[in-house]
Amino acid sequence: MNAESSLLSRIIPPVVEAKRAAIRKSVASGAALTAAYLAMNLAAALIAGFGLIENSPAVIIGAMLIAMLYGPIVGIALGLAEANLHLLRRALMAEVIGAVLVWRTNWHIDPRPYHWKRDPRSDLSKPG
């Protein structure tokens, strides 16, 4: 058992507590509900909405790249893994508020349900 653990520690170096604390701090700051988080998600929602109107997959993918919904997801995962209820609550609140902001923004762009405006001839999966 000792030989296995020494081999494992040579392959995967142990993470010191200071590095773990830095990772926790980074995840907590990424899971916070800030003005920058809301502004970037608002911009991503506007870009995605106009990408859907223009039937442009490239614009929709670009909007997904600038959306900042991943930070709170990592915060939720760390909060669950470490049973940190404060981080979990903060990350869940940021994720829900961010998702509702995106949904409401695109609802204001076009409030009709998707199936009402869908034209089968303009399917995104068709080439050209």
N, C-alpha and C positions, 0 to 999 in steps of 0.2 A: 504494500500500500504506500509506503514512503517513497519507493522508487517511482511509482506512478505519479504521485503528487509532485515530486521534484522534476520529472519529465514534463508534466503539464505546466508547471510554473516557468520552465525554460521556453516552452512554446508560446504560452499565453502569459505575459507578465501580469502579476497581481496589480490591481488598481488600488492605489493608496487612498486613504480617506479624504485627503485634500482634493484629489481629482474627482472623487465622488461628490463632494460638496460643491465643486465648481459645476459639475454636470447638473446637479439638482437646481442650482441657482440659474443656470442657463435655461433649463426646461421650464422653471417657474416664470422666468421673464418672458419666455415665448408663449406661455399660456395665459398671459395677462390681457385684459380687455383695455386696449389703449386706443387713442385717436388714430395712430398709424395703422393699427390692425383694422379698424372700421373703415378707414379711407381706402386702404388697399382692397378690401373685400368689396366695397362699393364700386371702385374702379373695375374690378374683375367682373362684377355683376353687370355693369353697363356694357363692357366689351362683349361679354358672352351673350347678352340680350341682343345687341346689334349684330353679332355673328349669327345668331339664330334667324333674325329677320333677313339677313343677306344670304342665308344658306351657305355659310363659309366654315367648313371644319377647321381650317387653319386658325381663324380668329377665335373660335371656341376653345381650341387647345391652348392658344396663347393666353386666354382668360384664365384657364385652369392653372397655368404656370405661375401667374402673378397672385392668385388667391392665397390668402394666409391662413387657411383653415387647418393646416397640418400642425401648427404649434400647440393649439389646445388639445388636439388628439393625442399628442405625445404627453402632454400634461395629465390627461385623463388616464393614460396607461401607467405613468409613474405614480400617480395618486392611488390607483388601484393596487399596483404592485407593492407599494410601501405602506398602504393603509393610511395615507395622508389625506384626511378628509378636507382640510383647508385647501390644499392644492386641487383635489378632485372637484370641490364645489366651485372654485374659481375657474378652472378649465372648462367645466360643464357649462357654466354661465357664459363664458366667452364663446364657446362653440355654438350654443343655442342662439345667442344674440347675433353672432355673425351669420349663421344660416338663415335666421329670420330676416335679417337685413338684406341678404342676397335675394331671398324669395320675394320680399316686398318690393324691392327695386325692380326686379324683372316683371312683377305683376303690374307695376305702374307703366312700364314700357308697353306692355300689351296684356290687358286683363283677361282676354278670352282664353278658355282652356285650349291646350295644345291640339286636341283632336278636332276642334272646330276649324282651325286655320290650316290644317295639314293638307297639302296637295300631294297626292301619291306620285305625281310626275316629278317632283323635286325632292326625291329621297336623297339624304346625305350619303347613303351607301353606294349610290350609282356613280361610276367614274364619269368625269367630264362635266 
